[in-house]
Amino acid sequence: MEDLNKQLILRRLLNEFATKLAESMTFNQIAKLFFESGIIDSPEKPYGVYPGSKSDYALEKLLASQNKDGFPEMLSSIQFDLCYSSNGPLINGDSLTSLMTLLGYQTQNQNDPNWDPSLTPPKELPKVGEEKKIHKRILLDDLPTNVNVLIDELNDNIERNNPNACALLIRKILTLSCFVVLDKIGKSDKLEDKELHETLSIVQKELKISERVMAKVKSTKWIGDSANHSYKVKINDSDVEVAVTGLRIFLEEVF
């Protein structure tokens, strides 16, 4: 029973780490920290490449590294970076510290002249199974309400495995997002009577979006166009995954 309880605590801890990392760091900053702490073995730049959210990425890498020697120390290192950054703490680490203490991590004696605020790890931790994440869902905060309504509908169709409906919704979300973001800066009139490819070009110019990002968006647009106009093209699951990735990157860029 004790082992089961510790597994549940570790599962909560890893989810908490994933959430805190996603809230306080960019994709590439998370990857850099994971490389420095030993969670991953080689440098990565997951932004624009990894199909899921930052939280998905962090949790996947943490779960996959459980069998590595020194995993308890790795978690302690990440907790230290989040809670004792040289520029000030990135997070309130009380919840992390509480869960880690339940798993056997110990605070050091502050009277020790060599006191270190990092937590001393236990010799070992229980193992938890890797969770299968749905990498296609879009989970972004602070989107405009009208965009968010369509995102909710898209996520619902992803869950229901409706690829054609997903592709059409993705195209609609792209179009609406362009109008919303240019309306914020008083330039939505530039989009009147424009086709989507022209609209995207105008948005790219006005917001100075990089060609790297736009290349992803153009792939997204093509998949939506195919579902909308071509009876010969069959939209499949991998097409939706590519399109959702491109849409997520675009939304992060413009909002």
N, C-alpha and C positions, 0 to 999 in steps of 0.2 A: 504493500500500500504506500509506503514511504517513497519507493522508486516512482510509482505512478504519480504521486503528488509532485515530486520534483520534475517529472517530465512535463506536467501541466504548467508548473511555474516557469520552466525553461521556455516552453512554447509562448507563454505570455511575455517573457523577457525578450525573446527574439522578435516578436511582433512589435513590442514597445521600441526596441532598437530601430526596426525598420521605419516605424512611424516618425520617431524623433529625427532620424537621419534625413528622411524625405522632407520634413518640415524645415530643416535648418541648412541643408546643403543642396547643391546642384547635383545632377547625375554624375558629372565628371569628378566633382569633389568627393562624392561618396566612393567612387572607384579608386581615387588616389589614396584616400584613407584606408580602404580595404587592402590595397597593395602594400602600403607602409606597415600595416598591422599584421599582414600575413594571411588575410582571409582569401585573397586571390594571389596567384603565383606570378602573374605578369601584368604590366600596366594595361588598362583598358580605357576607352572613351565611349561609354555606352550611349551618350546623348545622340538621338537621331537614329540609333541603330537598334537598341534594345526595344522590343515591341510592347513591353508593359510599362507600368508607372515606376517612379523612383522607389516607392515602398515595395513593389513587387521585386524589383532588382535587388534591393538590400536584403530582403528576406530570403530570396533564392540563394544568394551568395553565402549568407550566414548558415542556412541549413546545409548547404553543400560542403561546408568546411568543418563540420562537426567532428569528422574522423581525423582531422589533422592533429599532429602533436602540438601541444601548446594552445589549443583552442580556448581554454579558460583564460589564459593570459591575453589572447587576442581580444576577447570581450572586455577585459579590464582596460586594455589600451584604448579601445574605441570609446569606452565610457569616460576615460580621462580626457580625451580630445574634445568630447562634447561638453564636458562639465568644467574643464579647466583650460580652455583655449587661451593662448597668450593675449588675444584681443578681448578677453572676457568670455564667460560661459556662453555657449551657443543655445543651451537649453537649461531648464530647471530639471536637475537630475534626480530629484527625490524619489520618483517612482522607479527609476532604473536601480538606484541604490537599494531600495527596499526589496525588490525582487532578487537582486544579486546577493544580498545578505541572507535571504531565505535559502539560497542555493549553496551557501557556505563561504561566500566572499567575506573578507574581514577588513575592517578599517584599521589603519595603523595607529599606534600610540603617538598622540600629538606631543607628548613630552620627550619623545626620542629626538635628539639633535639632528638626525638624518631623516626626520619625518617626511613622508611622501603622501600626498592626498589620494593617490591612486589606491584601488582596492586590491588586497592580496587574494589571489584566486585559490580555489580549492584544487586538490590534485586532479580531480576529474569531474565531469558533469554527465548527467544522463543523456541519452540520445532521443531526439524526437524525429518522427518521419517527415519527409519533405511533403509540403502541401502542393497540390496541383493548382496553379493559379490560372485564371482566365486572363491571358495577356492582351486580349483585344479590347476589353472595356476601357472607356475613357472616364477617368476620375479626376476632374480638375475643379479647383475652387474658384469662386469669384467670377464666374462667367455671367454674361447678361442673361436675364430671365428667359427671354425668347429663344436664345441659343441653348440654354440649359434644358428647356422643354424638349427640344429636338434631340439633345444628347441622351436624355432619359429614354426617349423612344428608341434611339439607336441601340443603347445598351440592352434594352428589352429584346430587340430583334436579334442581337448577338446571342443572347441566352437561348433564344428559340431556334437558333441556327437558320435564319432567313437571309441568306447572302444577298439576294437581289434587292430585298427591302433595305438592307444595310447600305448597299452601294448607292441607292437612290437617296437615302437619308443623308449620307455623307456628302453627296453633291449639293443637296439643299442646305446643309449646315455650312459648307464652304461659301455658298452664295450669300446666305444671310449674314454670316460673320463679316464678309467684306463690306456690306452695306452698313452694318452696325458700327464697325470700327472707323469707317470714313465719316459716318454721321457724327461721331464724337468730335471730330476735328473740323466739322463744317464743310466737308468736301464730297458728300454723298451724291451731289448733283453730277459729278464727273462720271458716275456709273450708269446714268440713265440710258436705257436702250442698248447697253453693252452686253455682248456675249460673255460667258464666264471666263474664257481665256483672256479677253481684254480686261475684264474686271480684275483678275489676278495680277495682270501686268501693272495696272494703275495702283493697286494696293502695294505691290512690291516697290514701286517707285516712291510713293508717298511715305511709306514707313521704312524705306531703306532695308528691305529684307534681303538676306544673302541668297546667292544662287544655289548654295547647298540646300538651304531650306526649301527654296522654290522647286528644286528638282524633286523632292519628296512630294510636294503639293501637286505637281503636274502628274505624277503617277497616280495620286489619289483622284484627281479630276478625270483621268483617262478611265479609271475603273467605274466611276459614276456615269461618265458619258456612255460607256459600253452598255451598262445596265439600262440606260435611258433610251438609247437610240438603236442598238444593234441586236437583232434577234438571233444572230449567229454566235455571239459571244456568250459563253456560259460562265457566270461568276461563281467562283468556288471559295472555300474557306481561306485559302492562302491569299487570294486577292483581297478579301475583306481585311485580313491582318495587315497587309501592306497599306491599304487605304486608311485604316484606322490609325496606324503609326504616323502616316503623313498628316492626317487631320489633327492629331494630338500635337504634333510639332508646330503646325500652323497656328493653332489656337493658343499655345503657350507663347508664340512669338507676337501675336497681335493683341492679346489681352493680358 
